[in-house]
């Protein structure tokens, strides 16, 4: 049988989609070795022009170094799939809604089947190959229309997965040994908030992220639940009531994107700095580590706006940051905006912000709280895992700790990470 290798770009939602394809891979053998593959399936990202470029570069590299057949799926199928197929860079292109048909699709050539943007998965994934944590997709799409973002146009509007299916998915994985679950989706916090979020009988589920979390916590074997990225305006009182629960990971990623109201308006964002800061301070009072997304170099980011954002950012109790230098995404309002920021200036601003948040993270870790760690793998002479605050820790031990849950009270805090010697 032919061997198939999956190359996944982008977000956790794509990681989940890859696992669905793996679970449906009949008549083929999965390989973790790219060089050993007869077929390579590229699950692409298209969040920026640079992301598209990364996918194209990878496909070009495969053509030069391998005789493997290449197929394209993921968000990039919508933005560059037709051209890649026309240029004979890939043998077939298929959209998100077609991924469960992968075994049949990989037996065909020269097709473009993009599917639809109203699709919701109904498959149960029983295992996550090569992972110690499980990603659970709870919704698709986004109703926000941030000026820089193409994702709603390639993932569709917000729609929630069936609650019973989500819980069955988690029960299955928990019974197979998974203890940590990461809830993911295009806009996780929108779960259950739309009328189109209906159960199989067509009725409104009248649910929410907080209600779903409560039900997940009752499943036997669930030790820790993490949430992907959530918008500030989606955190309500019902959600805040869960912050002291032992099963909640003590880390939240709350997407700010910027810390100056003028830029937030340019970006067509719904959050504002004053309420954002109040929210972060409140959650931090529960002992949480807090991360965010942040874009520098967006059109209109004057020196005055950046300095204001910098001063505001210093006030936030941040520990993690997913930092982007703005990259134009064709087809978005931002791509047509003037007052572009020079690349060298954007990169310098990125360095400044990265340094600030790294120092905040270091100070947070210096508080030396007991750590509950899920050990993921071994790297060189250390086992590597993440604690409840989503900080990486390197562990030296003569025992095989892979996949284990351990509590660590005695550890060394270094600038880049924590270290323990057991």
LOFIDREN-89935 format. One record per atom (N, C-alpha, C): x, y, z. Coordinates in steps of 0.001 Angstrom, whole numbers, plus 500000, padded with zeros to 6 digits. Each point is the difference from the previous one (the first is absolute). Layout:
REM residues N
XYZ/...
//
This chain:
REM residues 422
500835498792500000/499165501208500000/500865501252500000/499479501068499406/500740501242499917/500022500717501352/501116500683500241/500191500690501277/499658501481499859/499279500511501005/499533501385499973/500596500784501159/500505501177499680/500542500915501011/499166501280500010/499667500482501195/499227501232500139/500904501135500470/499995501084499250/500721501216500391/498952501042500393/499992500364501273/498971500910500512/500585501369500297/499424501008499379/500367501388500256/498931500656500870/500412501018500769/499015500856500642/499537499554501362/498698500165500245/499420499990501341/499635498609500500/499494499978501239/499579498741500622/498789499403499309/499175500844499400/498856499489499256/500477499137498842/501067500440499331/500574499189498932/500565498687500545/500573500049501195/500531498775500610/498881498988500219/498849500496500464/498849499118500195/499535499437498661/499928500855498990/499568499553498673/500922498916499453/501300500144500258/500950498968499564/499712498675500693/499658500050501288/499699498764500724/498745499328499450/499024500791499566/498809499414499365/500404499266498726/500854500643499204/500446499343498757/500762498723500298/500835500024501020/500750498793500375/499043498887500405/498955500361500749/499040498988500468/499195499388498852/499934500713498870/499242499520498842/500910499424498912/501243499792500313/500978499573499003/499964498486499815/499099499546499161/499901498579499673/500759499722498698/500477498779499854/500697499570498781/501356500682499814/500470500699501052/501311500643499963/500673499792501353/501306500224500028/500760499899501246/500482501402500390/499795500358501253/500486501282500503/501497499910500282/500747501009499576/501419500071500340/500316501344500643/500907499977500950/500452501230500653/501280500529499354/500457499288498965/501248500365499322/499677500552498610/500197501280499840/499712500665498733/500741499354498832/501242499595500226/500823499440498936/499520498610499565/499195499370500850/499543498642499732/498623499980499318/499442501184499752/498607500093499535/499862499840498490/498937499311499607/499594499951498600/499049501153499683/499266500429501035/499031501085499871/500185500971501170/499967501293499699/500073501023501053/498735500860499924/499285500073501118/498807500838500103/500379501268500763/499869501137499345/500356501281500603/498734500658500542/499885500061501326/498880500678500659/500439501437500244/499545500921499159/500616501319499886/499342501075500848/500761501069500229/499539501204500689/500066501165499015/499069500950500144/499977501134499080/499783501317500730/500356500021501296/499690501170500828/500665501277499483/501155499870499345/500683501148499391/500547499590498634/500442500995499229/500684499688498745/501246499165500270/500670500285501123/501201499241500370/499670498535500249/498824499748500617/499581498615500237/499797499269498674/499345500672499056/499850499430498658/501357499698499380/500931500953500178/501344499823499460/500713498817500618/499806499805501301/500620498863500678/499502498677499465/498720499933499700/499424498781499425/500570499742498606/500046501056499179/500557499845498643/501464499569500046/500760500601500896/501421499648500118/500178498536500387/499148499544500906/500087498601500426/499684499065498826/498947500315499267/499617499156498855/501094499998498938/500607501153499752/501108500068499033/501188499167500462/500242500031501315/501116499207500551/499751498514499805/498764499579500212/499658498588499824/500215499572498551/499628500851499058/500173499664498575/501472499828499646/500864500741500658/501434499921499702/500674498811500668/499452499577501161/500699498987500796/499303498645500046/498787499913499450/499234498766500155/499136499733498769/499640498746499832/499084499614498934/498581499797500536/499797500385501245/498697499810500629/498912500827499307/498809499461499943/498848500737499494/499525500958501088/499605501214499608/499621501023500973/498536500399499809/499264500035501118/498615500457500013/499882501161500978/499093500930499703/499830501196500824/498619500054500624/499959500301501307/498748500269500691/500245501143500978/499030500268500877/500159501098500953/499542501333499426/500244501066500768/499513501324499608/500625500498498698/501237499618499742/500677500426498781/499390499421498737/499180498948500145/499322499427498833/499066501020499371/499456500887500822/499056501002499508/500704501156499300/501196500349500449/500670501192499493/501008499719498890/500608498815499991/501007499730498969/499905498598499408/498938499273500367/499865498630499517/499880499882498497/499158500849499390/499797499920498549/501285500244499230/500774500985500454/501248500322499286/501023498874500146/500118499457501203/500947498910500214/499620498771499185/498704499758499861/499544498870499180/500272500274498527/499709501219499559/500229500377498594/501479499915499645/500875500391500952/501449499965499769/500594498614500226/499128499035500295/500410498600500208/500956499840501174/499828500856500989/500785499883501228/499377498980500953/498669499798499851/499290499008500803/499106499181499077/499674498778500436/499173499104499185/498517500158500286/499682500593501147/498605500174500364/499860501006501120/498839500662500057/499720501002501024/498625499711500589/499904499975501337/498689499784500626/499875500852501258/498760500429500275/499714500878501123/499746499262501296/499737500784501072/499797499435501339/498889498951500023/498924500267499289/498826499119500070/500224498654499326/501118499867499281/500276498765499255/501032499097500690/500509500435501149/501149499271500563/499687498573500445/498723499722500371/499666498632500399/499976499044498811/500038500547498781/500005499174498787/501417499769499475/500991500241500848/501387500053499541/500464498718499308/499570498849500488/500484498749499392/499591499879498537/498811500449499687/499561499983498598/500676501099499195/500179501154500605/500610501121499292/501447499709499610/500728499302500866/501416499722499719/500189498948498905/498901499398499556/500069499051498888/499720500684498660/499710501327500083/499661500766498802/501073501043499712/499909500588498814/500922501071499612/499242501089499246/500597501178499975/499481501147499231/498557500360500366/499772500241501271/498665500410500439/500096501217500928/498931500783500015/499870501161500877/498617499934500634/499947499532501243/498726499833500700/500060500776501305/499596501253499952/500161500903501127/498932499804501068/498863499368499628/498958499747500994/499242501265500371/499479500040501239/499211501167500426/500510500524501337/499542501212500361/500437500656501230/498948499923501103/499062499067499872/499019499784501060/500174498632500653/501078499334499634/500243498634500465/500361499966501487/499534498951500682/500411499701501373/500413498536500066/501129499723500657/500487498629500099/499044499141500836/499882498750499634/499201499051500777/500831498785500394/501299500036499707/500868498866500263/500504500012501451/500275498810500517/500620499845501309/501442499563499794/500929500759500551/501420499643499932/500358499227501261/500511498789499845/500264499137501145/501408500149500545/500874500629499227/501387500145500457/500621501209499324/501038500553500628/500741501096499398/501422499515499803/500314499656498756/501288499397499683/501136500966500329/500946499544500812/501176500799500327/499749501113501003/498832499989500677/499671501076500940/499696499431501385/500338500784501045/499643499614501359/498768500746500474/499630501068499285/498794500768500293/499054499886498812/498715500110500268/499013499861498941/499368501348499664/499872500288498716/499338501213499533/498552499661499651/499086500779500540/498582499763499774/499401501220499302/499566499816498769/499395501115499271/498533500105500390/499613501166500551/498635500152500488/499159500903499097/500642500714499095/499237500854499091/500828500320498769/499332500550499013/500638500420498746/499595501438499710/500833500702499257/499626501301499463/500015501141500995/499783501206499466/500072501212500822/499082501071499423/499276500683500899/499123501092499579/500681501359500088/501195500029500583/500749501253500071/500564500305498608/500196501238499736/500592500382498721/501133500995500258/501033499534500681/501176500839500248/500621500350498655/500464501213499863/500385500523498682/501171499264499371/500827499337500805/501219499353499504/499800498509499717/498819499461500322/499842498545500072/499200499425498836/500531498961499383/499356499311498884/499219498762500458/500235499563501234/499507498700500454/498482499830499896/499168501004500366/498549499791499841/499584499686498571/500793500448499035/499667499781498597/500394498602499512/500860499319500763/500405498646499608/499511498942500990/499505500425501155/499440499074500992/498495500183500179/499464501122499496/498563500225500102/499600500710501288/498697500191500168/499458500635501198/500033499034501180/499857500563501205/500062499197501219/498866498985500056/500356498764500351/499030498941500192/500602498985500959/499189499488500891/500501499147501082/499756498526499730/500926499190500467/499841498561499894/498966499515501007/499421498872499710/499003499411500875/500638499645501344/499349500415501079/500544499783501338/500185498523500321/499028499184499641/500098498567500263/501211499390499299/500272500476498789/501134499482499238/501324500405500654/500064501241500479/501212500477500681/500268499156501242/498971499784500803/500167499236501240/500362498544499707/499392499431498952/500341498625499613/501446499919499547/500448501031499268/501393500052499542/500963499983501184/499707500819501003/500876500093501166/499962498713500813/498811499404500169/499893498735500733/500846498920499333/499934499962498674/500768498994499250/501498500184500219/500463501229499864/501429500269500161/500452499810501444/499156500375500962/500348499817501409/500150498512500323/499110499177499434/500092498551500224/501232499404499339/500545500720499016/501222499553499321/501263500607500600/499864500626501176/501172500438500748/500332501474499960/499240500798499252/500277501439499961/499376500683501219/500766500910500614/499519500694501188/499874501492499829/500724500547499015/499927501446499753/499342500250498653/499049500924500004/499234500303498799/500048501494499716/500265500326498747/500083501389499574/498825500280499075/499110500884500416/498844500353499188/500429500998498937/499706499677498770/500454500843498909/498877500248498998/500240500931499100/499040500377498984/500444501311499384/499238500517499072/500355501277499383/499790501151500973/498918499938500768/499677501018501001/499325499288501163/500823499400500862/499544499081501036/498928500613500906/500185501271500359/499083500636500939/498597500184499477/499806499835498696/498668500157499420/499174498729500123/500562498961500617/499296498721500080/498599500183500610/498988499481499311/498640499978500512/499263501316499944/500644501042499461/499405501326500087/499113500357498824/499964499150498983/499218500305498805/498820499055499862/498920500500499441/498813499174499781/500330498805499119/500978500182499087/500342498892499114/500742498900500746/500371500284501272/500654498975500804/498917499063500541/499601499046499223/498855499167500349/500411498553500180/499194499293500760/500231498581500198/499447499233498815/500129498690500060/499587499186498850/498494500104499716/499183500323501037/498575500128499753/499623501387499489/501005500856499754/499754501297499407/499686501094500993/500036499689501296/499665500997501006/501248500733500492/499806501253500375/501087500798500533/500512499338501277/501316499812500095/500569499332501164/499946500869501253/499869501324499826/499986500911501139/501197499722500892/501166499871499390/501201499645500732/500984501155499969/501151499778500589/501071500992500023/501287499255500292/501116500686499871/501282499374500299/500057499562501462/499505500839500904/500023499660501427/499160498759500290/498808499915499400/499136498835500218/500663498736499466/500644500116498847/500697498847499430/501147499563500905/500763500950500516/501123499684500885/499537499228501230/498890500406500575/499476499317501185/499705498538499696/499416499735498845/499668498621499634/501259499184499702/500989500644499375/501266499306499723/500675499585501309/499929500868500998/500685499737501275/499451498767500707/498784499571499677/499378498847500659/500417498675499366/500722500063498886/500412498783499300/501187499364500720/499884498745500276/501058499275500704/501275499974499167/501108500331500617/501296499995499324/500465501377499571/499112500982500010/500388501367499637/500751500632501172/501260500296499784/500824500589501056/500196501499499804/500082500406498735/500243501423499751/499378500400498672/499390501183499990/499398500535498781/500632501357499710/500504500133498784/500519501287499536/499052500543498934/499999501299499863/499162500638498993/500915500686499008/499716499845498716/500848500600498980/500125501494500177/499391500767499172/500040501463500084/498575500507500127/499787500916500932/498671500523500249/500025501519499949/498925500600499536/499914501454499900/499611500608501352/500509501190500322/499657500630501291/498495500132500219/499258500367498970/498566500231500175/499220498703500173/500653498855499841/499328498714500151/500142499423501403/500742500668500856/500199499527501370/498948500642500886/499011499208500419/498900500508500804/500101499496501436/499029500374500824/500026499630501425/499948498491500179/499228499310499154/499901498546500108/501358499342499760/500765500552499065/501339499484499731/500938500308501169/499933501210500524/500877500404501104/499782499137501237/498797499471500180/499713499153501157/500773498685499969/500544499645498830/500729498731499865/501494500129500298/500481501207500202/501445500218500084/500669499266501158/499267499709501059/500599499307501142/499902498482499902/499389499503498941/499867498550499849/501361499353499767/500226498877500636/501321499342499947/500343499482498619/498987499683499199/500241499430498669/500286501068498941/499778501235500336/500294501079499053/501510500257499963/500593499969498814/501401500403499871/500119501444500447/501024500303500756/500132501354500561/500711500928499011/499547499910498773/500519500848498935/498875500257499008/499786501256499669/499021500364498982/500673500851498939/499631499725498758/500499500807498884/498846500871499521/500099501290500280/498925500945499692/500492500957498919/499338499976498850/500493500721498827/499704501498500097/501044500780500235/499874501460500028/500275500600498625/501060499537499367/500505500470498701/500706501354500073/499568500868500924/500701501282500154/499551500650501310/500756501012500455/499678500650501274/499902501517499853/499443500439498895/499657501413499803/498667500039499258/499040500767500514/498653500003499426/499960500491498562/500896500905499635/500003500505498631/500326498890499012/500974499179500339/500356498881499132/498925498921500024/499391499767501149/498929499009500082/498834500370499083/499723501298499871/498951500443499083/500411499775498549/501254500291499687/500503499759498643/499896498515499649/500278499157500985/499952498553499797/498573499445500014/499025500868500278/498604499577500124/499829498953501094/500690500227501105/499910499124501161/498852500439500912/499499499065500816/498877500295500887/500440500307501422/501245499739500335/500496500238501358/500618501388500126/500092500507501227/500615501291500289/500911499872501218/501008500849500074/501100499838500944/499537500027501455/499168500944500369/499603500157501408/499341498728500534/499014499494499273/499310498786500451/500909498776499903/500894499982499003/500960498895499879/500890499924501230/500526501138500423/500900500033501151/499279499570501271/498784500467500177/499212499606501166/499789498489500022/499709499425498831/499784498553499895/501266499232500327/501126500407499441/501270499315500238/500381500055501479/499816501148500621/500352500139501417/499128499101500869/498732499897499633/499088499151500767/500399498538499892/500265499525498782/500362498598499816/501357499701500627/500939500946499891/501323499813500603/499902499861501516/498988500610500607/499836499916501457/499674498574500450/499574499147499057/499748498589500290/501281499165499845/501115500638499701/501268499292499852/500271499487498603/499280500502499020/500135499519498628/501180500650499271/500619499196499140/500903500539498988/499130500425498821/500369501091499350/499158500545498935/500811500290498744/499508499493498881/500647500239498717/499083500772499080/500567500497498911/499194500726499021/500644499953498627/499205500399498994/500516500263498660/500254501494499890/501012500361499221/500321501428499842/500618500207498621/499489500991499275/500484500299498648/500704501346500003/501251500015499576/500716501264499817/500150500270498503/500109501273499644/500252500362498613/498773500037499123/498816499953500598/498772500115499204/499927501404499400/499472500150498785/499858501341499421/499327500969500971/500579501185500113/499465500998500916/500667500018501351/500937499081500249/500683499960501297/501101501077500024/499620501206500377/500955501104500108/500867499790501232/501058500796500096/500869499918501165/499228500343501268/499115500985499899/499194500402501151/499087498872500466/499353499329499049/499114498883500347/500803498861500603/501160499706499434/500814498901500530/500460500294501426/500462501221500251/500466500344501353/498861499928501012/498806500406499571/498835499883500866/499695498532500297/500045499176498961/499746498569500162/501032499361500922/501242500433499856/501084499462500819/499780500331501474/499642501242500268/499744500417501389/498826499223500591/498973499786499191/498853499224500474/500360498541500223/500781499446499073/500381498587500096/500753499716501295/500825500928500428/500783499818501222/499119499838501231/498762500492499915/499077499915501139/499320498635500085/499982499261498906/499291498730499962/500801498892500688/499331499155500802/500676498855500639/500166498845499017/500809500213498976/500213499003498959/501159499071500340/499899498754499543/501099499048500161/500405499356498668/499123500031499030/500258499385498698/499487500926498907/500626499907498835/499514500811498881/500266499281498677/498993500030499145/500138499502498630/500127501248499143/501216500318499651/500321501311499427/500167499905498486/499254500832499288/500052500023498539/500535501337499513/500846499959498976/500251501195499212/498992499971498865/499248501075499837/498926500021498999/500505499561498627/499240499088499409/500268499529498649/498716500154499200/500092500661498880/498816500291499194/499307498704499567/498677500005500139/499210498866499539/499051500511498928/500289499670498745/499158500440498884/498552499613500253/499082500903499660/498586499718500189/499427500522501293/500840500636500833/499525500580501257/500024501522499910/499175500702500792/500018501466500009/501368500590500313/500753499365500919/501314500527500389/500969500042498830/499845499077499058/500913499929498860/499902501235499113/498871500721500103/499801501195499184/500346501286500747/500376499884501254/500276501184500811/501359500603499687/500061501304500094/501271500693499821/500701500146501349/500953500936500077/500768500191501241/500638498689500450/500612499296499043/500674498749500327/501238500262500850/500339499021500822/501149500104500901/501173499249499380/501147500643499958/501204499363499443/500327498722500770/500476499004499263/500291498709500601/501019500056501119/501053500802499834/501033500066501034/499454500631501284/499090500961499843/499393500633501172/499099499003500721/499208499250499243/499107499005500591/500786498938500763/501104499546499424/500812498971500660/500624500521501287/500403501258500000/500571500589501213/498935500109501091/498799500388499614/498898500083500965/499663498621500559/500063499003499140/499747498634500445/501007499570501064/501262500329499795/501052499639500965/499742500645501352/499577501255499976/499743500728501249/498895499323500796/498899499663499329/498870499384500683/500354498598500486/500699499245499176/500410498656500394/500841500033501267/500914500947500085/500864500129501169/499190500310501257/499009500864499876/499167500378501147/499241498799500543/499374499226499113/499192498866500437/500879498865500525/501159499795499415/500915498976500509/500416500313501433/500222501262500299/500366500398501363/498813499794500950/498797500276499526/498807499773500817/499831498507500300/500260499169499009/499901498561500187/501024499514501019/501217500505499909/501077499619500923/499623500351501437/499460501179500197/499593500425501345/498842499153500518/499088499633499118/498885499140500393/500520498656500486/500936499401499265/500538498686500372/500818500048501272/500572501156500298/500812500142501208/499175499911501284/498685500029499887/499141499852501183/500040498568500533/500515499063499173/500270498615500411/498771499291500587/498919499967499237/498832499237500419/500199498530499671/499387499066500745/500086498581499641/499438499781498591/500663499139499242/499633499799498604/499411498612499770/498910499955499252/499413498731499565/500334499860498514/500853499039499675/500596499914498665/499552498733499279/499601500178498753/499800498871499101/501251499894499136/500754498920500175/501240499811499250/499651499517498592/500515500713498999/499605499703498624/501006499126499257/501282500299500120/500979499250499226/501380500153500628/500956499426499336/501389500096500466/500822500728498950/500817500933500444/500864500753499105/501397500023500583/500931499423499272/501374499850500489/499986499252501336/500503500609501067/500071499319501295/498867500387500944/499003500723499488/498914500474500852/498650499524499478/499068499777500927/498600499854499652/499395501395499967/499060500210499092/499433501340499811/498488499948500182/499472500957500738/498559500066500197/499549501425500258/498699500166500168/499424501300500308/499230499916501310/500134501045500817/499260500037501257/498626500617499797/499266500185501097/498637500536499908/499970501444499516/501139500676500071/500096501396499557/500496500116498554/500118498860499340/500482499899498626/501442500503499851/500776499735501027/501435500268499929/500737498683499816/500999500021499152/500766498795499714/500964499706501138/500165498707500291/500960499589501013/500802498808499476/501298500043500259/500909498915499633/500322499204501256/499840498676499916/500124499151501183/501072498943499776/500932499916500921/501062498982499957/499595498867500927/499921498786499482/499598498860500819/500517498715499385/500303499026500865/500427498686499523/498793499142499611/498824500398500442/498776499274499662/499449500491498668/499231499167499328/499337500410498760/498701500719500370/499982501307499816/498862500812500421/499034500319498859/500268499521498808/499181500346498832/498525499694500240/499164501010499806/498554499845500156/499507500038501430/500917500225500959/499622499982501420/499542501367500491/499154499965501017/499615501198500736/500799500024501289/500720501073500258/500798500082501223/499858501380500641/500118500024501319/500007501266500728/501440500353500358/500382501220499708/501372500446500247/499974501250500885/500639499895501155/500074501144500920/501381500648500005/500994499174499730/501380500493500042/500534500088498563/500233501197499521/500495500183498642/500766501317499902/500773500093498926/500832501185499759/499362500858498907/499875501287500275/499404500929499039/501114500691499230/500064499723498709/500953500682499136/499243500924499051/500719500825499286/499375501014499154/499052499399498965/500412498923499361/499227499440498894/498992498952500443/500279499314501106/499118498904500430/500347499581501428/499179499090500538/500271499417501310/500705498658499837/500795499624501017/500752498738499972/499820499289501332/499774498686499916/499876499186501209/500905498794499896/500514499570501149/500910498852500046/499436499017501019/499441498890499507/499319499051500863/500861498782500308/
//
